[in-house]
Amino acid sequence: MYTSKKNLLILTLFVLWLIACRKDDKVDDGYAPGEAPIAKHLFDAARDEVDQQLNLQTSLNGFTNNTESKPRGGCATVSIAPTGNVFPKIVTIVFPSGCKTFAGADIEGTVAITISGRVREIGSIATFTLNGLKYKNYALSGNYVVTFLGPNAHKTMISNGQVVTPEGKIITYTASNSAMQTGGTNTTFKTNPATFLQDDVYEIMSTSSGINSRGHNFTLTTEKPIVYSVACQWIISGKITITEDSRPNITTALDYGDGSCDNKAELFINNVSTIINLP
């Protein structure tokens, strides 16, 4: 299903490119604006799932004095060492075949995190590397550094990112994100220990860049804050601008919508718009 959506996206972008550039006799195969937001979506989604897994662990989250309770992670297996109130800790999360994220997306693979202090504690840093983690059948590799700025804010640096699509195409990616929690702050581990994360909402500002599958550089910049709800697999609102060095004369933007939880976004190319489906 995702392959067919990807093929439809590529076809749609190609048609739009022809419309925008029909007066240009030279065809430039480097233009692929749909790949940049897909890379952003996948790397942000992987980070968000790791964040939820960390927040669920009572020995890490700081919401309770219980430092010895059994790790929990839904369908994932979580191990934490050393035990007790000792840091840094190494957290290993294994997503088996058939596992789904808390928002319902397919995920498979292993993530090993080193965390210097409690989650959401000012100055705590979590570092981890993806090595072929599969998210919705896309293989992800890359390095993350997440710095917690307090109970409701964090920043994330992503380096050496790589996406391998189901069709075998390769997209590289780096990013710098800052996030502020704007919803769900009144629901805590103590009041709703099983579901306290599910009403969390974040606003994210970011800049990112990479190389598309055709070998051309792209840059993404947040125009309107990206709004992410933990309960949804996709970004629910916000807007980004996309530039590619292969077609600097083309203005591209992606609008994620009005807050609805769906995989649709509106892609604008030189003010010509179409609705696309994100993975």
C-alpha positions in Angstrom: 0.0 0.0 0.0 2.8 2.4 0.9 4.6 1.6 -2.4 1.5 2.5 -4.4 1.2 5.7 -2.4 4.8 6.6 -3.1 4.4 5.9 -6.8 1.3 8.1 -6.9 3.2 10.8 -5.1 6.1 10.6 -7.6 3.7 10.7 -10.6 1.8 13.7 -9.1 5.1 15.6 -8.5 6.3 14.9 -12.0 3.0 16.2 -13.5 3.2 19.4 -11.4 6.8 19.8 -12.3 5.9 19.7 -16.0 3.2 22.3 -15.4 5.5 24.6 -13.5 8.4 24.2 -16.0 6.6 23.6 -19.3 8.2 26.6 -20.9 11.7 25.3 -20.0 13.1 23.1 -22.7 15.6 21.5 -20.4 14.3 18.6 -18.2 16.1 18.5 -14.8 15.9 15.0 -13.3 17.2 16.3 -9.9 13.9 17.7 -8.7 12.1 15.6 -6.1 10.4 17.8 -3.5 8.3 15.0 -2.1 11.3 13.2 -0.7 12.4 15.9 1.7 9.2 16.0 3.9 9.1 12.2 3.8 12.6 12.0 5.3 11.6 14.6 7.9 8.4 12.8 8.8 10.2 9.4 9.3 13.1 10.7 11.4 10.8 12.8 13.6 8.4 9.8 14.1 11.3 7.5 15.1 12.5 10.1 17.7 9.0 10.5 19.1 8.6 6.8 19.6 11.9 6.6 21.5 10.9 9.6 23.6 7.6 7.8 24.6 9.5 4.6 25.4 11.9 6.6 27.7 9.1 8.5 29.4 7.2 5.3 30.3 10.1 3.9 32.3 9.7 4.7 36.0 13.5 4.4 36.6 14.0 7.2 34.1 11.0 9.5 34.1 11.3 11.2 37.5 7.6 11.1 38.1 8.0 8.5 40.9 10.6 7.4 43.4 10.4 3.8 42.1 13.7 3.1 40.5 13.4 -0.7 40.3 10.1 -1.3 38.6 10.0 -3.6 35.6 10.6 -1.7 32.3 7.5 -1.5 30.0 7.2 -0.7 26.3 4.0 -2.1 24.8 5.0 -4.7 22.2 8.7 -3.6 22.6 11.1 -5.2 25.0 13.0 -2.6 27.1 16.1 -3.3 29.2 17.9 -0.7 31.4 21.3 -0.9 33.0 22.5 -0.2 35.6 19.5 -0.4 37.9 18.8 2.0 40.7 19.4 5.7 40.9 22.6 5.6 38.9 23.4 7.5 35.7 24.3 7.3 32.9 22.2 4.4 31.9 22.0 2.4 28.7 18.5 1.7 27.5 18.0 -1.0 24.8 14.6 -1.1 23.1 13.8 -4.0 20.8 10.9 -3.7 18.5 10.1 -7.3 17.2 8.5 -8.1 13.9 4.9 -7.2 13.9 5.4 -4.5 16.5 3.5 -1.2 16.3 4.3 2.2 17.8 1.9 3.6 20.4 0.2 5.6 17.6 -0.2 2.4 15.5 2.6 2.6 13.0 4.7 -0.5 12.0 8.2 -0.5 13.5 10.9 -3.1 13.7 14.5 -3.1 15.0 16.7 -2.2 17.9 17.6 1.1 19.4 20.3 1.5 22.1 20.2 4.8 24.1 22.7 6.3 26.5 21.0 8.8 28.8 22.9 11.0 31.2 20.1 11.8 33.7 16.3 11.5 34.1 14.0 12.2 31.2 12.7 15.8 31.1 15.3 16.9 33.7 17.1 20.1 32.7 20.5 19.2 31.1 19.8 15.5 30.6 21.1 14.2 27.3 20.0 11.1 25.4 22.1 9.9 22.5 21.2 7.0 20.2 21.9 5.6 16.8 19.5 4.0 14.4 21.0 1.2 12.4 18.5 0.0 9.8 15.5 0.5 12.1 12.4 -0.1 9.9 9.5 2.3 10.2 6.6 1.6 7.9 9.0 -0.4 5.7 11.4 2.4 5.4 14.9 1.6 6.7 16.4 4.4 8.9 20.0 5.0 10.0 21.4 8.0 11.8 22.6 9.6 15.0 20.4 11.5 17.5 21.3 13.8 20.4 18.3 14.9 22.5 18.9 17.6 25.1 16.1 18.1 27.7 15.5 21.7 28.6 13.0 21.0 31.3 9.7 19.1 31.8 8.1 20.5 28.7 10.9 21.3 26.2 13.7 19.6 24.4 16.0 20.0 21.3 17.2 17.4 18.9 20.1 17.2 16.6 20.1 14.5 13.9 23.2 13.7 11.9 24.3 11.2 9.3 20.7 10.3 8.6 19.8 8.0 5.8 16.4 6.7 4.5 16.2 3.6 2.2 12.7 3.6 0.7 10.8 0.4 -0.1 11.9 0.9 -3.7 15.6 1.0 -2.7 16.0 4.8 -3.1 18.4 6.6 -0.7 17.8 10.0 0.9 20.3 11.5 3.3 19.2 13.8 6.1 20.4 16.1 9.0 18.3 18.3 11.2 18.1 20.7 14.2 14.7 20.7 16.0 13.4 22.5 19.1 10.1 21.3 20.6 7.8 22.8 23.3 4.9 20.9 24.8 1.7 22.8 24.4 -0.9 20.2 25.4 -1.3 17.4 27.9 0.8 19.0 30.6 -1.9 18.4 33.3 -2.0 14.7 32.6 0.8 13.0 34.6 2.3 9.6 35.3 0.6 9.7 38.8 -2.9 10.6 37.5 -2.8 8.4 34.4 0.2 6.0 34.5 -0.8 4.0 31.5 -2.0 6.8 29.1 -0.5 10.0 30.4 1.5 10.6 27.2 -1.4 10.1 24.8 -2.8 13.6 25.1 0.6 15.3 24.7 0.9 17.9 21.9 4.1 19.6 20.8 5.0 22.6 18.6 8.2 22.1 16.7 10.5 24.5 14.9 13.2 23.0 12.7 15.7 23.4 9.9 16.9 20.4 8.0 18.8 19.4 4.9 19.9 16.5 2.9 20.4 14.9 -0.5 17.5 13.4 -2.4 17.6 10.1 -4.3 18.7 11.9 -7.5 21.8 13.4 -5.9 20.6 17.0 -5.3 20.7 19.0 -2.1 17.5 20.1 -0.4 16.7 22.4 2.6 13.6 22.5 4.7 12.6 25.4 7.0 9.6 25.7 9.3 7.3 28.5 8.2 4.6 27.8 10.7 5.2 25.7 13.8 4.8 22.0 13.2 2.2 20.6 15.5 2.6 16.9 16.6 0.2 14.9 18.7 1.5 11.8 20.4 -1.7 10.0 19.6 -1.4 10.5 15.9 1.1 8.9 13.4 1.4 12.1 11.4 2.0 15.8 11.8 -1.4 17.4 12.3 -0.7 21.0 11.3 2.1 23.5 10.4 3.9 24.5 7.2 7.4 24.0 5.8 9.2 25.5 2.8 11.4 23.3 0.6 14.3 24.4 -1.6 16.4 22.3 -3.9 19.5 23.3 -5.7 18.5 21.6 -8.9 15.5 24.0 -9.3 16.2 27.2 -7.3 13.6 29.1 -9.3 10.8 26.9 -8.0 9.1 27.8 -4.7 7.8 24.7 -2.8 5.9 24.5 0.5 4.0 21.8 2.4 1.0 22.5 4.5 0.1 19.8 7.0 -3.5 20.8 7.5 -5.9 22.0 10.1 -5.2 19.7 13.0 -6.9 16.5 11.7 -5.1 13.2 12.3 -4.5 11.9 8.8 -1.6 11.3 6.4 -2.6 14.1 4.0 -0.7 17.3 3.3 -1.0 20.0 0.7 2.0 20.5 -1.6 2.5 23.8 -3.3 4.8 24.2 -6.3 4.9 27.7 -7.6 1.4 28.2 -6.1 0.0 25.2 -7.8 -1.3 22.8 -5.1 -2.1 19.1 -4.8 -2.9 16.8 -1.9 -0.3 14.2 -1.2 -0.2 11.2 1.1 2.7 10.8 3.6 3.8 7.3 4.6 
